[in-house]
């Protein structure tokens, strides 16, 4: 299968290229040579005659999206519109990477694939607009919602926690924002399994289990040998930031697990491997 990965130099795009490259003909496209928000890229991408487009390109700085919603919608909505049109013109399928932030976080349990999205910040709203473009323009698509991604060699929540711990003797993280820490290699392998099925639809692919930011930070400090750092619980209301995250950002991987047998590891097990790989 000929696969084009848009946004292929990001943390997920790089891992997808590695995982899929052994079995498929993979072409990576990314900035600056490919800006999918430009209309000219529609025909250019389609001219490569892909069988599948994997659309990872996005503006993922959630606070930056809140400060500049127009930029967020240009990247995440218009960019996805153009990616879907490129797939349409190439008669290709499309896999769109979306987010847990399409939900408002008011549910008392993890969100299922069929729950009604309701975004509460510009990042989530722009990604939800992308989902709608995909569904309007294409019949053969996968929408993969995921959350709290991290990979070795990239700046992420883990590296920020460790950096702060080396500068400060006491840290505080919120215990009323929950989600699913998701190890990028696990997500890439799950996507590789998914695209072999031709079972199109909406999927939640996240690390198994739910954690708060506090839970995640506590485990990071333990594995990083920084148990001496004082860690306190905090609340979202105590912090001022541009974006408003959903309090409950947890997703349930129900459809992929129960219909296709595709599961990701428990988040704690995957985090252990992340630190093992660093040594």
N, C-alpha and C positions, 0 to 999 in steps of 0.2 A: 504494500500500500504506500502511495506517495502522500506524505504528511507535511504540511507547512505549520510551523509553530510561530505564531505572531507573539511578539514579546518574549522571544526565545532566549534572551540573555538575562532575564530575571531569575530568581531562585528556583521557581517551579519550572520555567521554560528550559533552563539548563539541565535540570534533572530529567525532565521528559525527553529531551534530546538524547541523553545518555541511555535511558532505559529503553526507548523505542528504536534507537539507532541500529541495534543489532538485527532487528527483524524487519525494519521498514526503511524506505528511502525518505530521509528526514531533511527538510530545508528549514533553517532558522532565519527568521526575519525580525528585525528590531530597529529601533532608532539608532543612528540618525538616518540610515538609508531607506527605512520604511516607516513612514508615519501614517498609520491606518486612518487617522482623522482626515487625511486629504483624499478628495474624491478620485484623484488620478490613481491612487493605490488600488482601487477596486479592480480595474482591468489588469493592472500590473500583477497583482496577486493571482487573479484568475488565470493569467497567461501561463502560469507554471503548471496548470492542469493537475491540481491536487485531488486526491480522493477524499481527504479529510483536512479541514483547518482546525487547529487547536488555538483558541484565542485567549492568550494569557495577558496580552498588553492591557495595562490599566493604570490609572492614577490611584494608588493605594494609600497615600498619605491622608488618613481620614480627617485630621485637623486641617491640613492644607485644602482638602475638598470643602470643608466648612467655611474657610476663609475666602475661597474662590469657587463658588458653586458652578459658575459658568465654565471654568476650566475642567471641573469634574465631569460635567455633562458632555463637554466636547470630547474628552478622552474616553469616558466609560459608556456613554449613550451613543454619540455620533460614531465613535470608533467601532463599536459593536454593530451598529447599523451598517457601516461600510464592510465590516468583516462578513456579515450575513449576506450582503449583496455579492461579495466576491465568491462566497460559497455557492450562491444561487447561480451565478454566471458560469461557474466551473462545474456545475452539477455535482457538487461535493457535499459531504456532510460537514457539520460544524460542532465542535465541542467548546462551550463557553464556560469559563471559570467565573463563577459568581460567589456570593458571600453570605454569611449568616446575618449580616446587617441589613438584609432586605426585610427582616422581621423587627417588630417594635420592642420585643423583650418583655412583654406583659404576661406571657403564658407562664404557668407554674411548672411546666415540664418541657423537655427538649422538643423542638419543632420538627414535625414530620414534613415530608416532601409536599403533601397536599394541603398543609396549613396555608391560610391566606396571608401573603406578604403585606407588610405595612411599614415602610421605612420611616425613620424618625430623624435622619440626618442626610446631608447632601451626598455623602459617599454611598450610603445604602440606596438612596433614591436614584442616583445615576446608574448604579449597577442593576437595579430593578428595571429601569428603562431599557437597559441593554437586554435583559431577559425578554422583555415584551417585543423588542425588535426581532430577536431570534425566533420567537414563536409566531410572529406575524409573517415573516418572510420565508421561513423554511419549514419543510416537513420532516427532514432528517437532521435531527439535532440532539445533542446531549447538553443539558444545563447541569453543571456540577457546582453545588454550593459547598464551600469549605470555610475554615476558620482558623485563626491564630497559627499561621504557618511559620515554620522555622527550619533552617537548614544550616549545615556547617559552612563556614567561610563567608557568611552574610551577616549583616547587622540585623538584629532581631530582638525580641523581648529578652531572651537569655543573655545575649551579649550586653544589653543595657543594664540588666540586674547585676551582672558580675562587675561591670565598670563602676556602677554606683557603690557596690559593696567594697571596692578597693579604695574608694575615696571617702566613704562615710562609715561610721561604726554602727549606725542605726538606720534602718529602712522601714518604710511603711507601704503596704500595698492593699488595695481594696478587696474586701471579701464579699461584696454585693454585686460584682460583675462576674458572671460565669460564662464559660465557653468550653471549647474542645481544643486543647493544644494538639496540633497536627504536624507530624514530622514529614517534611517534603518528600523524602525517598519513599515512604509508605504511600503517600498520596499518588505519586507518579506511577508506582507499581499498580495501584488500584485502577488508575485511569488506563494504563496499558491493558489490563484485563477487561475493562469496560468496553473499549473500542473494538475488541475482538468479537463482541456479542451481537452487534447491530440491534441491540435493544435500546432504541432511542427513548428519551424522556428526561425527567428531572430527577437528580440524585443528590443525596447528601453524603459526602465522603469526608469524614473527619476521624481523628483519633478517638478510640472508644473511651467512654467515661467522661465525666464532667469535672471541671476544676474552676475555682475562683482564681483571680490574679494572685491573691495571697497564697493559695495552695501551690500554684505553679512556682512562684518565687521561692517558697520554703523548700520545695524539692530541688530547685536549681542551686540554692545555697548549700544544701546538703551534699549534692553531687560534686559541686565545685570546691569542696573542702573549706567552705566559709561558714561553718556552723556557729562560729563565735560572733557573727554579725547579728545584732538584735533586729528582730523582725516584728513589727507591730501591725495590727489590723486597722484598716481605715475604711471610709465610706466614700462612694462616688461624689456625694454632695460636698465633701471637704476639698475637692480639687476643682479648680476652674480650668476649663479647656474649651477650645473652639467647637469641637464636635461633641455630640451627646451619644454615647454608645448605648446599645440596648443592654439593660441589666441582665437579662437572660438571653445570651447569645448561643445557647447550647442547641446543637442539631442532633437529630436521631438518624443514623444510617439505617433506614428500614427497608427501602425498596431494593437497593443493591444487595444488601445482606440476605434478604428473604427470597428474592426472586432469582438472583444470580450467584449468590454465595460469595460476594465480594465484601471483605471486611478489612478494616485497618486494626493494628494492634492497640492495646490499651495505651493511653498517653504516657503513663509512668514507665512502662516497658520500653517504649520508643525513646523516651528521654534518656533512659539509661544507655541505650545504644549510641545516642548522639554524643554523650560524654565519653563513652568508651572509644569512639572513633577519633576523638580529639587527642587521646593519649598515645 
